[in-house]
Amino acid sequence: MLEPESVPYPPFFRIAFPHTNSIAVQNQMNHPQLDRSQLFIRPLSDRYNKVQIERDSVHPGTAFNPLPSDIQGILDECVGKIRLARANGRPVMLAFGAHTIKNGLSPVLIRLMERGWVTLLATNGAGIIHDWEFAFLGQSSEDVRANVDQGQFGIWQETGLYLNLGIAVGAYEGMGYGEAVGKMIEREGLTIPSQSALIEVAKTEAANDPVRAAAALDLLDVVRERKIADGFLPIAHPFKRFSAQGAAFRLNLPFTAHPMIGHDIIYTHPANRGAAIGRAAQRDFLTFAAQVHDLDGGVYLSVGSAVMSPMIFEKSLSMSQNLEIQRKRKITNHYMAIVDLAKSSWDWTSDGEPPMDNPAYYLRYCKTFSRMGGTLRYISAHNRDFLLALEQALNS
């Protein structure tokens, strides 16, 4: 086998580096990077927000638009599957897009957790941010068009600093992304180790636990650059009763986050550290995958997530099938209810996957789940109506 240093470059590398095939030379290419330290960052209190959580929150028992009879039939089936799964100790996983939080549905999510109907909640990076901003400020959802035009979209001090710092602390403590933010909300602050303690951990753990050592250095970098004092840093969250993440932490339920680098406003802040994000998000992905591995006889609910939910589910199920097939078993008895606004002209249950020239083929949240075995049900409904109907049916 060739040693890494002796592996020849593909032709395009040989063109770029005609006089050498040195990896060291290749890595010296430094392209310009935007300097976030030069940004003018305004306080979050300056921002106009479209949603106020005390005014706009949606509570269990709120009236909703009745579901069409065919959709109601699927909801009834879904309720039965959830009841059976929980009676048998099987998972009921709920993945959702950020609009579920923006639409004020966190009280409904909290009720589902408190009553034991769901065993894991999963969302994207934006869902984490809206939930945190509601808990911290009581408001969220800025005017994107206006703020991009003024060079201000996403560039807010408290959201960028506290979320990035909270995730870096959580990664150092061995926590997941959503868990770290939920802990910060529930405990209304962060415990910041001293710089000397972080340096000592990095030194002593470098040989035995390099991941922890690296996490210590990431946190050290943030607290040193931002001049964060050690000890308990109080961060008031006067609206934390509306936080699904805080409730999940309090109830010891997984609340997993599945971000993509550059997608969320916290990447605009100088306190952002990609390595800390990656460590915490990887932990969440594997926590999510562990429940998928136990999903035989369980239920997966995907509400308003066009990309994140199907992408993480298919990888998790593939790993899970890999493990089960090694044991001469297979995951086949999983029930998936996929909810989105789009009307589907294709019968995914009866007709399988549409041809590539049919627009339905490009509904990722239908196409992906149709390939996952088990039982698929697609529900065209607003997330508000579906979740209210589901919670009321389960708790009636």
ABEGO torsion letter per residue (X at the ends): XBBAAABBBBAAAAAABAABABAAAAAABBBBBBBAAABBBBBAAABBBABBAAAABBBBGBBBBBBBAAAAAAAAAAAAAAAAAAAAGBBBBBBBBAAAAAAGAAAAAAAAAAAGABABBBBBAAAAAAAAAAAAAGBBGBBAAAAAAAGABGBBAAAAAAAAAAAAAAAAAGBBAAAAAAAAAAAGEBBBBBAAAAAAAAAAAAAABAAAAAAAAAAAAAAAAAGBBBEBBBBBBAAAAABAAAAAAAAGBBBBBBBBBGABAAAABAABBAAAAAAAAAAAAAAAAAAAAAABGBBBBBBGBAAAAAAAAAAAAAAAAAAAAAAGBBBABBBBBBBBABBBABBAAAAEBBBAABAAAABAAAAAAAAAEEBBBBBBBBAAAAAAAAAAAAAX
